[in-house]
Amino acid sequence: EELASHRDNLQEIVQERTLELKAAKEEAESASRAKSVLMANMSHELRTPLNAILGFSEIMKEETFGSVGSDKNREYLDDIYHSGQHLLELINDILDVSAIEAGVLELYEENVSLADVVEASSRLIVPRAESGRVTVTFSIDPKMPLIYVDARRLRQVLLNLLSNAVKFTPAGGEVSVRARLNDDGSLAVTVADNGIGMNEGEVILALSPFGQVDSGFDRKHEGTGLGLPMTWGLMELHGGNMEIKSEKDLGTSVTVTFPRERIGRHVGS
């Protein structure tokens, strides 16, 4: 009887603990959803006046309605316009991450050429690489099968990875983009660099929203810390995955893999 009593007490404790964990989980999920909705709403509210600032500053830069006067005024207008663009990019990133977390981000899928998307991405990143004296090389077989993805989001994934690689690679370094078909039919794209690299703890930090490996008042690199979390979320939406390999002072390699169901001309047709 004593043993049975102990067993009953243990079962009650386990049940209570299970209910507590369930309640805590539901509370955390509810708080996360509320945060995502709040951030999305705030982002929408901020974008409207910001677009107006960008539009009016561009009109003034072009002197559509008359001269702005001194060179110093033109300099200030350039600062306003570029600062506004940077802020809009940040807001868009926050909006995308919030939509991913809330499960409301929609994909507009079509058959696309990986080589074409990589080429379009490279045109945006190469000037930045050249200014930092970083060499960027691409190796994508033009005969690679089409992939059924959201082309805009694929470009976003590549730009996030390329931007990070170029940003954290010192002058004289190299960044490469390679693609391959795996034996299981999936398609992998790898962006590798020989930059500053990360240790295990820094990789975990980089994958957390707003996580900054290079943080503090003396940080040398700009960024929001949303690139890798967003890339991870976009790959999950495509049924794929992302893998990071990095060594401190040796470099980083990030591989995104799309499942075989998305590979081939017949997909989505």
JOZI-V633909 format. One line per field, one symbol per residue. ss: DSSP state (H for helix, E for strand, - for the rest). burial: I if it has 9 or more other ideal C-beta (glycine too) atoms within 8 Angstrom, else O. A space follows every 10 residues. Layout:
ss = ???
burial = ???
This chain:
ss = -HHHHHHHHH HHHHHHHHHH HHHHHHHHHH HHHHHHHHHH HHHHHHHHHH HHHHHHHHHH H--------- HHHHHHHHHH HHHHHHHHHH HHHHHHHHHH HH------EE EE-HHHHHHH HHHHHHHHHH H---EEEEE- ------EEEE HHHHHHHHHH HHHHHHH--- ---EEEEEEE E-----EEEE EEE------H HHHHHH---- ---------- ------HHHH HHHHHHH--- EEEEEEE--- EEEEEEEE-H HHE------
burial = OOOOOOOOOO OOOOOOOOOO OOOOOOOOOO OIIOIIIOII OOIIOIIOOI IOIIOOIIII IOOOOOOIOO OOIIOOIIOI IOOIIOIIOI IIIIIIIIII IIOOIOIOOI IIOIIOIIII IIOIIIOIIO OIOIOIOIOI OOOIOIIIII IOIIIIIIII IIIIIIIIIO OOIIIIIIIO IIOOOIIIII IIIOIOIIOO OIIOIIIIOO IIOOOOOOOO OOOOIIIIII IIIIIIIIOI OIOIOIOIOO IIIIIIIIIO OIIOOOIOO
